[in-house]
């Protein structure tokens, strides 16, 4: 069975959303919401790696914030599927709980009684997100006992989308690491003139980033690519910069910077 034209259309729309939504948190929320149109599931969670924590910034559908944090604090250590994450990290693919041989006895585990049974969960699908064996996060989809298991076609769909998520999160991670390294090496968040302007005119970090790239000769398109933002978002930053500094052109901005 092949993917239908409608499925491909939705996949492409989700992929564009993944790459074009500026804020990662908003992107993750939209992803789960739109994915529910493409795939049927009763519950979902989306975690990302943060400071060596594989369960950072939890988001969910039909799972409360307490459900998500309880899993992290109380149940992740008893999750029988957790030891397999390393295996599937190497395999770089999505997998279903039903693909694991021990799942036949899952109902005998403490994890099932405390986590799955109260929500009538029977099937799950995990999308591990990683690049070069570097963990980026995970998406988990769950279905209740009155539904069927996830199909091969649905596995194919999630594998396609997983690649887009990995690319987006990896680029975000690399960008943040580069920014942190530059700031650490410089000893200050920004170069001295920009720092003075930032303090004087209450510029945001992202507005300072835009100015810094302007100074380096980046074009608008290059700035958008470098900061992973849309052209409309860049225009908003430029408008805010001009408004705060009470100027009308980049030439005036350079004069202010050179005067510092």
N, C-alpha and C positions, 0 to 999 in steps of 0.2 A: 504494500500500500504506500502511495506517494503523498507528499504534502499537496494540498489543494492550493489553487490560486489565492483563495481568501486567506488561508493560513500564511502563505508567503507574504501577502500584503500586510498582515498584522505583524509578522516577524520583522519586516523592513521598517514599519512604523515604530516598533519598540526599539529597534537598533538605533534609529535616528534619535529617538528620545534619550537613549542611554548616552550618546555622544554629545548631544546639543544642550542638554539641561545643565546649566552652569553649576548649581549647587548639588553636591553629591547626595546629601540627605534627601532633597526633593527628588532627585533622580531615582533613588531607591524606593521612595514612596510611590512614585508614578509607575515604576517597573512592576511592583507587586500588584498594583491596581489594574494596570492594563493586561498583565499576564493572566489575571483571573478571567478575562474575556476570551483568551486563547486556550487556556487550560482550566479544567474544573478542579477546584480543591476547596477544602473546608477551612483549613488554617495554613498560615505561612509565616516564616520568620526569615529575617535577613540580618546577618551580622557581618561586621568588617573588622579586620585586624587593626588594633590600635595599641601602640606601645607594648608589643609582645603579647597583647591580650587578643585571642582569636574571636572573642565574643563581644567586641566593642560596638557601641552605638546600636543596640538592638531595635529593630523595627518589625512590626508584624501585622497580619490581617487575621481578625477574629482571635487574636491573642493579646491580652492586656499587657501593659508594661510590667505588671507584677508577674504574669505568666513567664515573660521573657527573662526577667531578672531572677526569678525563682529557679528557672532552668540553669542559669549560669551559676548561681550561688549554691543550689541544693542538689541538682539532679545531673548536671553534665558529667560528674565523676562516676555516676552509676549507669550512664547511657551505654548500652552494650555495643552501639555502633561507633562510638568514639575511637576505639583502637584501630578501626579500619580506615580512618581518615588518611593516615599516612600512606596506606596502600593505594587508595584512590587518588591521593595527591600525585603519586608517581604515574598512575594510569591516566590522569588528567581527563576524567569523564564523569558524567552524572551516574548515579546508581540508585536502584530501588532497594528498600529494605527487604523485599521479597527475594532479591537476588542472593541474600546471605542465608546460608544453610541453617543457622541457628534460629532464624526468625520463626520457624515452626513451633519453637518452644518459648517465644517471646512473652506469652501470657503468664509464664511462671516466674518472670523476673519482677523485682521490686520496682524497676523503672517503669514497666508497663502498668503496674497497679497504681503508681503515683502520678504518672504523666499522661499516658495514652488512654487508659481506661476511663478516667473522669470525662474525657472529651470524645469518647467513642472512636478513637483513632485506630485504624487497622493498617493503612498503607502510608508509606512515606517515600519521598524522592529527595535526594540530596544533590545540590549543585556545588561541589567544592570549587572555590575560586583561587587560582594560583598561577604564577608565572615563574618559570625557572625554579620550581620547587619552593618558591617563596609564597607563603600563605597570605591571601588577601582578604578572605572572608568566606561566607557560605550562605546559600539560600536553601531553605527546607520547606517542602510542600507536603501537606498531610490530607488524607482522605479518610472518611468514616467507614464503618463496616457495611453500610448500606450502599456503598459505591463499589465500582470495580477498581482493580489495580491500575497504575499508570501504564500506558501502552508503549510499544516500541516507537510509534510515531511521536508520542509526547516526549519520549526520551530524546529523539532526534531534535525536536524543537528546542528543548531545554539546553541541549549541547550547543546548538547554534547560538542561542542567546547568551549562554555562559561565556563563549569566546568574546563577545562584545563587552560583557561586564568585566571580564578579566583585563581586556585592553584599557578600558576606561579607568578602572581602579589602579592599574599599574602605572598609567601615565600620571594620575593624580599623586600617587605615592612618590614617583620619581621627581615630580615638580616640587612637592613639599620638602623632600630631602635636599634638593638643590637649593631651594630658598633658605632652609635652615642652615645649610653649610655656608652659603654666602654671608648670611647674617652673623654666623658665629665667627667666620674668618675676618669679617669687617669689624667685629666687636660691637657693632651697633645695628639696629634693624635696617637702617638705610645709610647712604652716604651723607656726610655732614650737612651739605646745603639742603638736601631734601628733608633731612630730619628737622632742620630749623624751620623750614616752610611748613612741615607737617605739624609741628608744635604751635606755630603761629596761627595757622588757618584751620586747625582741627581736621586735617586730612585723614582718611582711613588708610589702612595698610594697602588695600587694593589700589586706591588712588595713587599712592606713592609708588606702587609697582608699575603702574601705567606711566608715570612721569619718568621713572628710572629707565624704562625701556625706550621711551621717546629720546632721552638723552643719548642712549646708545645707538640711535639711528634706526630703530625698528619701525617698519611700516605698520599701519593699522591691522592689516591681515596677519602680519607676523606677531603682533601683540596678542591678538585673539588666539592664535595657535599656541603661543607661549604660555598664556594664562588660562587656556581652556575655557574661554568665554565667547559668547556670540557677539556679532558686530553691534547689535542693539544694546547689549550690556556695556560694551566699550563706549558707545555714544553717551550712555547715562553717566559713566564715570567722567568722561571729558566735560560734559555739561556741569557736573558737580564741581569739578576742579576749577573751571572758568568762573562759576558763580562764587565760590568761596574766595578765590583770589581777586575777584572783580576785574577780570581781563576778558579779552575777546579773541585772542589768538595764541598760538604756540610760540610765536616770536616774542610776545610779551612775557610768556612764562619763562623762556630762556633768559630774558633780561633779568628777571627776578632771581633766577637761580645763579646767574653769573655775578649778581651783585652781592650774594651771600658770602 
